[in-house]
């Protein structure tokens, strides 16, 4: 067991609960700070999935008093920064909320560490593939790499979903970040803020850019939590799953168990190189194929094209299997099919 304290911001959510039992075995104390936002939590009650020995402070990370109270009697050795507003589409209509939590909340935490002289040895940030935006594409004509940027309103209205080329895997160090949503911009800001602060303070920094995380424990009431749980809910209700655009958007799905393992390694593994690591399944799947698999599991009607689209959604997003987790010694273990089965079984056991 490691001797010390691990602090997890936003740790009462989906990912935080998934890592709580493992963290409790590695640290003397595990402290979670979470505001138990109603979009994720139906009540202010402590989540059942949060490991029993983990200490929970229900508070707002954007408030200085939260940090003054917390750091008055503890000095975290490791910080896992999960707290964030995550809705891509929602971030356009509630930009200030996303910026306040994701950016101001991060800087409030860092200011408090200095104010109380509680510099952590290592900070792990759960970042997002949203920082890449549309990422890099390779042109069909001249075989060159280009960055298409955000799809315009005119392009989407004309149902011109793709760019003239082939999408490339999202790889840290090879594909430059270029977010096309407010959410993605705030996550990239988190990365930059933490990188400059840790460089100046001497704290180690690990940044994990997560692809689409899904699995048991995911919120079934949050409409912005992810399409896998949303599709499962529709399939269970016997509904035809609606597909945006033409349904051929590529996504990379990674099971929560594998993400938890990556975060634990990033937080606790000695001697790892600091930097940015992509965490995904490494196998691109179309949203249409995902919907079909879920519809078959529930014997629901065939998915259908709804004719809708959403500003800020990227056309394709996926990591590269050979490079995913490189530098951490991590690789995903669960297939999409096995992950879907575990999620479906969990949903069934809840009802």
ABEGO torsion letter per residue (X at the ends): XBBEBBBBBGAABAAAAAAAAAAAAABABBBBBBAGBAAABABABBBAABBAABBBBBBBAABAAAAAAAAAABBBABBBBABBBABAAAAAABAAAAAAAAAAAAAAAAAAAAAAGBBBABBBBBBBAAAAEAEBBBBAAAGBBBBAEBBBAAAAAAGBABBBEBBBBBBBGABBBBBABAAAAAAAAAAAAAAAAAAAAGBBBBBBBBBBBBEBGBBAABAAAEAAAAAAAAAAAGBBBBBBEAGABBBBBBBAAAAAAAAAAAAABBGBBBEBBBBBAGBBBBAAAAAAAAAAAAGBBBBBBAGBBBBGBBABBBBBAAABGBGAGBBBABBAAAAAAAAAAAAAAAX
